[in-house]
Amino acid sequence: MTDSALSKKRKRSIWVPLLVLVTLAACATAGYSYWRMQQQPTPVAANQPPPPPAPVFYALDTFTVNLGDADRVLYVGITLRLGDEATRLRLSEYLPEVRSRLLLLFSRQNANELATDVGKQKLVEAIKSTLSQPLVAGQPKQEVTDVLYTAFILR
């Protein structure tokens, strides 16, 4: 072999490992860049408001009440939407008091008013105000956010 053939062989043998190292470095850089982009939170997800808390419902047994203005009977079932779990526990502890307040409220209603949608909405507001008062002196007010009818029969 001649000197020129040996020098060409040495130049080729240096280039092959050098190209392999450059390729590996480029792949490692690309992989690291992709990993970093996946780790950063997306700005759209960060700006979204948190989901609303789960609603707290409290279903009461149905009420059958004689209305005061006529020989009419009201059969009504309601479910309360409450502000928090503490209110649900308080209502559960004082359930006889809650039912008594509602029975007195229902018995004072007028059958002609309850036959209309406006009368039913007024009854919802009356239920909210009746139940929002503290059950026992020294306790906080109940947070009743909505009253949902589950049964409503007026005879």
Sequence and secondary structure as in RCSB ss.txt:
>XXXX:A:sequence
MTDSALSKKRKRSIWVPLLVLVTLAACATAGYSYWRMQQQPTPVAANQPPPPPAPVFYALDTFTVNLGDADRVLY
VGITLRLGDEATRLRLSEYLPEVRSRLLLLFSRQNANELATDVGKQKLVEAIKSTLSQPLVAGQPKQEVTDVLYT
AFILR
>XXXX:A:secstr
  HHHHHHHHHHHHHHHHHHHHHHHHHHHHHHHHHHHHHS  HHHHHS       EEEE   EEEE SSSS EEE
EEEEEEES HHHHHHHHHTHHHHHHHHHHHHHT  HHHHTSHHHHHHHHHHHHHHHHS SSTTS    EEEEEEE
EEEE 
